[in-house]
Amino acid sequence: MVYPVLNRRNQSRSQNRFGNIRSGPGDPSRNIDWTMLIPVVLLGIIGAFAIYSATFWKVDSDPYWFTVRQVTFLIASAVVLVIVMAFDYQVLRERAYFLYGCSIIALLMVLSVGALKGGARLSFDFGPVSFQPAEFAKPAVLVALAAYFSESREEVMGYSKFVGGLVLVGIPTTLIIVQPDLGSAFVLIVGALAILVMAGARLRYLALISMLTIATVAAAVVAGIVDRYQLKRITAFINQNSTDRDLERYVFQVRYAKRAVATGGWFGKGYLDAPLTNGKFIPVQQSDFIFSAIAEQFGMIGGGVVLGLFGLLLFRIWRVGHLSKDLFGSYICAGIFGVILWHVFQNIGMTMGIMPVTGVPLPFVSYGGSSLVAFAIMIGLVESIHMRRMR
C-alpha cells in the first residue's frame, strides 16, 4: 500500500513542477494580456496628474477636488474591467440585443428627463455623479453589431444584411444626434464602419453610410435640433483666425490650446510650471483639451509617450482580434479598435486645430466617470476574448 501512495505523490509533484499552477494552458486566468493592461494603467496615472495640474486652482477650498473624483472613477473602472474580463464574452452573443434595447431605452429617457446643460440633454444627474447613456451605448451597439454580422459568414456582405446593420447603428446614432452630441454619434459610426469592413461590406455600402450620416446631420441642423453653440464650434473651426466677438470664446480656447502644445518644446516647461495650463487660459482643459496640458508641461517627449501608449494599446487590440477563435470576437475587437482610434484622433486633433471641437474625451486620460467606465468595459471585452481564445 506504500507504493501507490508514493506514486500518487510523485505524480502530483510532476504535475505541479511549475509551482502551484494546476490549470492547463487554455485556462483563461493564464491568458491575460498584461501588455494591453500596462498602457491602460499608465494612461490613467498620466491623466490623474494632468487633471490636477489643470484644475488645482478651480476649487479654492479643495485643490484636489477634480483629482480625487478622477481617481475614484479610475478605481471603479478597474473593478468593472476585472468583472467584464471574468465573464465569457460568448454569453453576450445571446444577450446582445437585450443590452442594445436597454441602451436605446436609456437614450430615449435622457431626451425627456435628462439634465439640461448648455442646451443639450446628455446625462442623468444623481447628485455628485452623472450617468451619460451615449458612452455606454458604444459597447452595447458594437456587441449587437458583432452578434448580428457573425450569425452567418459571407465573403461579400449582401445588401439585406447591410441594411439590417444600418438600422442597428442608425437608431442609437439618431437619438444621440438629437441630444445633441455629434462627437459621440461620429464615434459610434466609426466603430460600426470598422465592423462593416471586417464583415466584408462593399465599398459602395461604406460610401452610402457616409452619405447618410452627412444627410442626417444636415437635416438635424436645418430642423434646429443641433444647438447653436455646436454650429459655432464648426464655424470657429473653419474661421480659426476670426475676430468676431460672437466666436471669441470658441476661437480662443483652441488658439491657446495650440499655443500650449507649440510652446512646450521638446521637454516641456515642467510640471505645475506651465503658464497657459496653470494660468486659467484654457477652459474645460481637464476633459476636452487635456493633451495640451501634457504637451505644455512635458513637451514633445511627453506627448510622444502618450501617443506611443495608445499605439501599443491599439496594436494589442488588433492582435487579439486576429487571434480570436470566432468572428464574434474579431468583430468586437474591430469595433473597439475603431472607437478608441477615433477618440484619440478627434481629441488630439481638436487640440491641434485640425478637427472641430466636439467634446470627445481622450481615453483613460480625460476627466469623466462615464467615459472611463465605458472604456473599461471595452478593454474588458477584448481581454475576455484573448483569455478564451484557446478554449
N, C-alpha and C positions, 0 to 999 in steps of 0.2 A: 504493500500500500504506500510505501515511501516513494517509490519511483514515479508513479503517476502524479503525485503532488509536486515532486521536483520538476517533472516535465512541464506541468502547468505553470509553475513559477518561471521556468526558463522561457516558455513560450510568451508569457506575459512580459518578461523583460525584453524579449526580442521585439515584441510589438511596440514597446514603449522606449525604444532606443533613442528616440528624439525628444526625450523628456516626458511631459505629461500629455502630449498630443495623441489622442486616441482616434480622432476622426480621419477620414480619408481625404485625398486631395480635392474631391468635389464638394466638401463641406463649405457652406457659404462663409462661415466665420474665418476660414483660412484664405479667402479670396478677396479680402477688402483691398481696394485700390488706394493705398496710402498716398501714392504720388498725386492723386487727384485731390485728396483732402488737404495736403500741405498748402497749396496756393489759396484754398478757401480760407484756412485759418490765418495765413499771413495777410491776406487782403482784409479780413475782418479786423486784425490788430492795427494795420496801417490806417484803416478807416476810422477807428476809435481815436487814434492820436490826431488825425487830420480834423476830425469833427471838433475835438477840444480846442485846437488852435483857431478854428473859425467861429467858435461860439462862446468862449470863456468870458467875453465881455458883454454878452447879450443879457444875461440874468445877473444883476448886481448882487443879489442875496446868495446866489449859489453858482459859481463859475463852472461847476461840474454837472449842471442840470442835464444838458443835452448828452453829455458823455455817459453818465450813469444810465440814462434811459437806453442809449445805444448798446451798452454792454449788457444790459438786461435783455434787450432784443436778441443779441448775439447768443446768449445762454439759452434762451427759449428756442432759437433757431437750431442750435446744436442738438437739443433734445428732440426736436421734430425730425431732424436729419437722421438721427440714430433710429428713431421709431420707424421711419419710412424704409430705411435700409433693412430692418429686421423682417419686414413683410416681403413675401414673394410677389414680385411685380405681376406675375401671371394672374393673380387674384383680381387685379384691376381690369383685366380683359372683360370679365363678366359684369363688373360694376362700373364700367367706363361711362355708359350712358346715364346711369344714376347720378354719378358725380357731375356729368355735364349738365343734367337737368337741375341739380342743386345750384350750380354756378349761374344758370340762366335765371332762376328764381331770385337769387341774391342780386343780380344786376337789375332785374325789374323792381325789386324792393327799394334799392338805393335811389332809383329815379323818383320814387314817390315819397319816401320817408328819410332819405339820406340827408346828411348835414349840408347846408348850402353855404359854400365858401367861394368868394370871388366869382359868383355867377355860375358855379358848377356844383353838381352833386356827385361826389366821388367816393364818399365813405360814410360809414356809420360811426358816430362818436359815442363812446362809452366812458365818459369822464376823462381820465388821464390817457386812455388809449383809443385808437380808432381802427376800424376794420375796412379795408379797401377791397371790394369784391373783384375789381378788374385784375388785381395782382394774382388772386387765387384762381381766376378764370383761365389764366395762361396754362398752368399744368393740367387743369381739368380738360380744356379743349384739346391740348396736344395728345393726351391719353385717349380721348374719344376718337380723334382722327387716326391715331395709330391703330386702334382696335378696328376701326371701320376699314381701313385700307389693307390690313393684314388678314381680313377674312378670306380673301382669295388672292392668289398670286397671278399677276398678269404681266407679261413682258412690256406691253404698252397699255396704259390705262385707257379704258373705254370712256365714252362721253357720259354715259349714265352714272358711272362710278365717280367721275369728276364732279358732276352736278351734285351728287349726294354729299361729297366732301365740301363743296362750295356752300351748301346750305348749312352744314355743321359749323363752319367757321364764320359764315355770314351773319347768323343770328346774334351771337355774342359781340361780334365786331360792330354791328349796327347799334346795339344797346350801349356799347362803350363810347361810340361817336356821339350819341345823343346826350351823354352825361354833361358836357363833352370832355373826352380825354383822347385827343388824337394820337398822342405818343403811345399809349398802351394799345390802341387799335392797330397802329402800324406794326408794333412788336408782335402782336398776335398774327397778323397777316404774314410777316416774315417767317415766323415759326411754321405756319401752315404751308408756305411755299417750300420750305426745306423738306417737309414730309412729302409733299407732292413730287418734288424732284426725285426723292428716293423711291417713291412708289411708281415711277415711270410715266409721269404726266407729259403729254406732248408740249412742245414749245408754244403752240398757239393757245393751249389751255392756260399756260402761265401768263401769256400776254393778255388773255381775256380777264383773268382775275385781277391783274394790274389795272386794266382799264375800268373794271367795275369798282375798284377801290377809289380811283380818282373821281369817277362819276358820283359815287356815294358821298365823298367828302364835298364835292362841288354842290351837290343837292342840299347837303346839310348847311352849307354856307348861305346859299340862296334862300333857304327856308328860315334862316335866322337861328338855327339850332346851335351852330358853332358860336360861342360867345365872342363879343367884340375884342376882349383882351387877347384871345388866341389869334385873331386876324391881325392884331397889332404886332404880335410876335413875328408873324410871317412878313409883314410889311417892314419891320425893323431888320429882319434878316436880309431882305432884298436891298434895303437902303441903310447899310451899316454906318455910313458917314453922314446920315441925316441930322440936321439941326432943328428939326421940327419938335417943338416943346411937347406935343402930344405923344411923341415916340421917345422922349428923352429917357424915361425910366428903362425902357427895353433896350435901347441902344447902348446906354452907359454900362449896364450890367455885363453885357457881352464885351464891350470895349475894355473894361477894367479886368475882366477875366482873361482876355487875350494878353493884356499888358502884364498881368501876373505871371502867366506862362512864359512870356518873352523875356522878362527881366530876371527870371530865375537863374539863367545861365546854365553852366554845366553842373555845378554843385549846390545851387540854391543859396538863399540868404540866411539859412539857419532856422531851426525850429523855434517858433514863437518870436521870430525876429524879422518877419516879412511885413513891410509897410502896408501893402494892399490887403493881404489876408487878415492882418491884425488891426487894420485901420478902419473897419466898417465900410469899405467901399463896394463890396460885392454882396448883394442881398441873396438870401437862401443859399449861401455858399456851402452849407453843410450837406445839402442834397443835390441840387442841380449842378453846382459848379465846384464840387469837392475836388476835382482833378486840378483846378487852378491853385488850390491851397497846397496840394502836394508838390506841384511843379514849381511854385514860387519859393517854397521853403527848402526843397530838396533837389531842385534843378532838373536838368535833363536826365541825369543819372537816376534820380528818384522816380521820375515819370517813366523812364525806361524799365525800371524794376517792376512797376505796376503792370505795364503792358506785357512784360515777359511772364509774369504770373498768370495773366489772363491767357496768354498764348499757350502756356503749359496746361492750364485747365481745359481749354478748348481742344487741345491735342488729345488729352486723355479721354474726353467725351467722345471724340471721333473714333478713337481706338476701341472703346467699349462698344460703340455701335457696330464697328467692323467685326468684333469678336462675338457679338450676341448670337445666341443659339437659335433665335427665331426673328421673323420680320417684325413682330410687335415690339420687341426690344430695340431693334435697329431704328424703327420709325420714331420711337420715343426719343432716342438719343439724337436723331437728326433734328427733330423739332426743338429740343432743348439747346442744341448747338446753335441753331439759327436765332433763337430768342436771346441767348447770352451774347452772341456775336453782335447782334443789332443793338442791344443795350449799351455795350462798350463803345461801338462806333458812334451811336447817336449822342451819348452823354459827352464823350470826349470831343466829338465833332462840334457840338454846340458851344463847348468851352473855347474851341479854336476858331469859332466863327464860320465853319464850313457847313453847319447844319442849323436849322432854326431851333429855337428854344422850345422844347416840348415837355419838360419836366420829367424826362425818363431818368431814373436813378442809375448810378454806377454800381453794378452787382457787388454785394458784400462790403462796399465802401461807403456809399451814401447813407445819410441818416434816414431811418424809417423802419418801422416794425413789419408792416405788411409785406413789403418787398423782400426783406430779409427772410421771412418765413417761407414765402413763395419760392425763392431761390433755393432755400434749404430743402424744400420738397423736391425740386427738380434734381438737385445733386443726389439726394437720397434715392430717387428713382434710378438714376444712372448707376449708382453704387449697387443697388439691388440687382440690376441687370448683370453687372460684372460679377458679383458674388455668386450668381446662379448660372453662369454660362456653361459649367461643366456638368450640370445635373440633368 
